[in-house]
Amino acid sequence: MGAVKLSRRAALAGAAVLPLSGRVWAAAKSGPPVRTGLDRVLADPSPLKGKRVGLLTHDAALAGDGRRGVDALAAQPGVTLTTLFAPEHGLSGTAAAGEHVGDARDSRTGLPVFSLYGKRPAPEPAQLAGLDLLVIDLQDVGLRCYTYAGTALKAMEVAATARVPVLLLDRPNPLGGLVFEGPALEDEWLGKTPVTALPTLYRHGLTLGEITRYLTLGGFGWNVAVSAMEGWTRGMGTEVFGPAGLPFAPPSPNLRSPAAIFAYAASVLIEGTNISEGRGSEAPFELVGAPWIDGAALAKALAKTKLPGVKFAPARFTPTSSKHAGQPCGGVRISVTDERNFRTFDTGITLVSALRQQAPEKFAFLPGTPPFFDLLAGRAHVREGIAAGLPPATIATRTDADRRRGSEWHTSGRIYRTE
């Protein structure tokens, strides 16, 4: 993804003037408090009328009335939906993390579904032939290591080569848009794996539409437009979902609730260790532990850190799959109590450090070149600092320079107001 590398270094001069390739398409205001890019297009489908449309999406991309976006768009008069593309976890969102998903056919619409996770990371030219427009509608979770944004960008690159316009339908960042934190990604790892496709901070504080806007300002893509949300502000977190808000569907099989997404934003770092991140339990990413962990002692140690916006309770669980399957594990349950003050990266490295300190002879980072933990965190110094027993606060201070880069993204890419 060489174009993304170039845009990462793009100067801000002139970025305030949106070129055609970075325009934000908006419909007239009306309807519920928050309307996604999909809902706005459904209210005014003129950008799709009379066109043959391909759609990169999954079942978590719901319309405001609860319908799958696929079904809502397929039912639009004058819109010819011909082809579906699916990210990691497949169209249904039920395939396991990292599982290579094959091509299929959607049982409701009968449309072909081409998988973009596995042997094919982006649409093939033949699959774009005959399309007038590629629409992208994915529910992201606000972290660099989550693969959906990278899949969207690869699709945009191929569409640019094929001269197929792209319309991205924007959705909320469940983590909100006020906070950006954690390390940037090592340049050498950018684009090498599905979890290192974005040149952003660990938690970027942007929507997919804003990421797209920033990159197009730097020359990425061709004829890319964003259908912006209406009513979403940066201070909104998971409250955007619920009875009075947008319908929620798990964006991946182990993120089963909005609360799980916030816990995941810290505990995803556990994936790079031999500690269970709760896969195969009742609450993946909210429960973490291992057979040798004393949950009560761990919860007590974490309470002493006074991390803001989060509580840790002793827990016992027995995973039915993944790490330590069938073995009773001690650990903690993560409960985010204050989304605005919760700091995902600081919490994540503090949690990993505490787990290592309890049993350093049993704790291990998973092997790899580079180690998977490094790809998740973005910088090797994070793992090295934890292994050396450095205080998490000391490790976190090394990301201050990266934070300035995150501020650049926010300044030039943002679409939505703070409150």
C-alpha positions, 0 to 999 in steps of 0.5 A: 500500500505504497500510496498510504505511505506517501500520504502519511507524510503529506504536508498539511498545506492545502489540506483544508481544500477538499479535492473531488477525490476527497469530497464528503457527500451529505444529504439533507438533515432529517430523521433520528439523532444519529444517521449513518452514511447508509441511512443518508443514502437510503433517504436520498439514493441519487448517488446510486441511481442507475448504477451497477454497484458492488458492495464491500460490507458485512452483516454488522452494517445495519440500517437504522431500522435494523435491516442488513445494509445489503438488503436495504440497498438491494431493495432500492428502486433504480439501484442494481446491486451486482456483487458483494465483497466481505472482510475478515470474519466473512459477510456473516461476521461469524468466522474465527479471527484469522480464518481464511474465508472462501467465496460464497453466495448470499442466501437472502439476495443470491448475490455472489460474495467474494472474500477479501480475507485470505488468498485475495486481500482486495477485489480482482480487476475482473470482479470490478469490471462492469461496475459503475460504483464500489460502495464500502460500508463497514463497522470499524472499532477504532483501533489500528490493528482491527483489519476492516479499515485496511481491507477498505483501503486496499479495495480503494487502491484496486478501484483507483486502478480500475477507474471505479469510483468509491463511495464510503458510507460512514459509521460511528467510531465506538470508542468516540473521537476525542481521544487518540493514543498509543504508538504509531506503527513502525514504517517497515511494518506498514502494509505487511500484515492485516493488522498493520495496514494503517499508518495511524496511532494504536487508537486513532480516534477517527471514523473510516470516513475521516481516515479516508478523507485524510488519505485522499488529501494526500493523494490516495485513491481516485474519485473517492467520496464519503457519505458522512453521518448526521448527528454523530459527535466526537464525544459519543461512545457506545451510547450511540447504540441501544434502544434510543440509538443505532441497532448493534450487531457484533462486528466480529464474533468475539465482540458481542456487545458495545462494552466488549469493544471498549474492553477489547481496546485494551485487552487485544494486546493479550493476543500477543502473549500466552495469556488467554484473552477470553476466547472460548469463554462467556465474555471474550476480551472482558475476561483475561487470565491463565491457569497459573494466575491468582485472580484476586491478587491480580485484581488487587495489583491492578486496583493500586494502579488507579487507572481511570475509567476501569475496574478489575474484578477477580474471575475464574473461567474455562475456555472451550477453545483457543489458549488454555482450552479446557483448563480452569483459568484465574484472572480478571474481568474488565469493566469500563466504567467511564468511557471518556476517561478510559485510556485503552493503551495505558490500560493494556500495557499495565494489564500485560505488565501485571500479568507478567509480574505475577509469574514471569517464569510462565509468562511469554510473548508469542514468537514471531518475526516480528513478534505478534505483540509488536504488530499489535502495539506498533513499536518493539520498545513496548514489548521490550519495556514490559520484558525489562520490568519498566513501569508502564508510565515510562513505556507510555511516555515514549509515545509522546512524539507519536501523539503529535502525528495523531494530532495531524490526522485529527486536524486535517481529516476530521469531519465531525464536531466535538460536541 
